[in-house]
């Protein structure tokens, strides 16, 4: 079972609901459950399969997903303690590069999505800031998920900043990958390399950390 497909379900679910006008962003659990409710309707109205519509998927990510994902906070978590040695300009540049990387990664995930077989079910919240769920596919063991969310103290709105599937965190995975590079070459180097990778076009190997055969 590839977690690539699992993440496709999760993120495309988010997109389907965020396009709806009345999203309750004040309650993260309600918001994510609304996501699951609206998903199938939106997917059923797409022309062709996600794999055949990469440009349309990318547009959806940029227009509908990013406003509800705290990619700046996620980028800071990826940098980790080394952030104390960076400037405001360096952090902004890396956040922008990481945003573009997320767009490319999510587009890759969507291409693996099969709306006929995948369901996501939400469980009771037990830890603040963590929304537990399960990915269900007939004939397969359930995959456990945790959505990490944080509240904007000024607006009261909640946003998703990380997703862990079977205990594998997207943000933590990238932190471990970039930590030695930042230490050896600096954040500017990592930002430049990340931009170059995105501009070249991301390969599916970028998702290898989220595969479970």
Residue pairs with C-beta under 8 A, 6 or more apart in sequence:
1 137
1 140
1 141
1 143
1 212
1 213
2 112
2 210
2 211
2 212
2 213
3 143
3 165
3 166
3 168
3 207
3 210
3 211
3 212
4 108
4 109
4 112
4 204
4 207
4 210
4 211
5 109
5 112
5 113
5 114
5 118
6 118
6 135
6 143
6 145
6 165
6 210
7 109
7 163
7 165
7 170
7 207
7 210
8 50
8 109
8 110
8 111
8 112
8 113
8 118
9 39
9 113
9 118
9 119
9 120
9 135
10 120
10 133
10 135
10 145
10 147
10 163
10 165
11 61
11 65
11 106
11 109
11 110
11 163
12 39
12 43
12 50
12 109
12 110
12 113
13 35
13 36
13 38
13 39
13 120
14 32
14 35
14 65
14 68
14 160
15 42
15 60
15 61
15 64
15 65
16 35
16 38
16 39
16 41
16 42
16 43
17 23
17 31
17 34
17 35
17 36
17 37
17 38
17 39
18 35
18 64
18 65
18 67
18 68
19 42
19 60
19 64
20 34
20 38
23 31
23 34
23 68
24 30
24 31
24 34
25 31
25 68
25 157
25 158
25 159
26 156
26 157
26 158
27 158
28 131
28 147
28 149
28 151
28 158
28 160
29 122
29 125
29 131
31 158
32 122
32 131
32 133
32 147
32 160
33 122
36 120
36 121
36 122
39 120
40 115
43 113
43 115
44 115
46 53
46 56
47 53
49 113
50 57
50 110
50 111
50 112
50 113
51 111
51 112
51 113
54 107
54 110
54 111
57 106
57 107
57 110
57 111
58 103
58 104
58 107
61 102
61 103
61 106
61 107
61 110
62 103
65 106
66 99
66 102
66 103
68 159
68 160
69 102
69 159
69 160
69 161
70 150
70 159
70 160
70 161
71 95
71 98
71 99
71 102
71 161
72 95
73 150
73 159
73 161
74 98
74 102
74 161
74 162
74 171
75 91
75 94
75 95
75 98
75 99
76 83
76 91
76 95
77 161
77 162
77 171
77 175
78 98
78 171
78 174
78 175
78 178
79 86
79 91
79 94
79 175
79 178
79 182
79 187
80 175
80 179
80 182
82 179
82 182
82 183
82 187
83 91
86 94
86 187
90 187
90 188
90 191
91 187
93 188
93 191
94 187
94 190
94 191
94 194
97 191
97 194
97 195
97 198
98 174
98 194
100 195
100 198
101 194
101 197
101 198
101 202
104 198
104 201
104 202
104 206
105 202
105 206
105 207
108 202
108 204
108 206
108 207
109 207
117 137
117 138
118 135
118 136
118 137
119 135
119 136
119 137
120 133
120 134
120 135
120 136
120 145
121 133
121 134
121 136
122 131
122 132
122 133
123 132
123 133
123 134
124 132
125 131
125 132
126 132
129 148
129 149
129 150
130 146
130 147
130 148
130 149
131 146
131 147
131 149
132 144
132 145
132 146
132 147
133 144
133 145
133 146
133 147
134 142
134 143
134 144
134 145
135 142
135 143
135 144
135 145
135 165
136 142
143 165
143 166
143 212
144 165
144 166
144 167
145 163
145 164
145 165
146 163
146 164
147 160
147 162
147 163
148 160
148 161
148 162
148 163
148 164
148 169
148 171
149 158
149 159
149 160
149 161
150 158
150 159
150 161
151 157
151 158
152 158
152 159
161 171
162 169
162 170
162 171
162 172
163 169
163 170
164 170
164 172
165 210
166 212
168 209
168 210
170 210
173 209
173 210
178 190
181 189
181 190
181 193
182 190
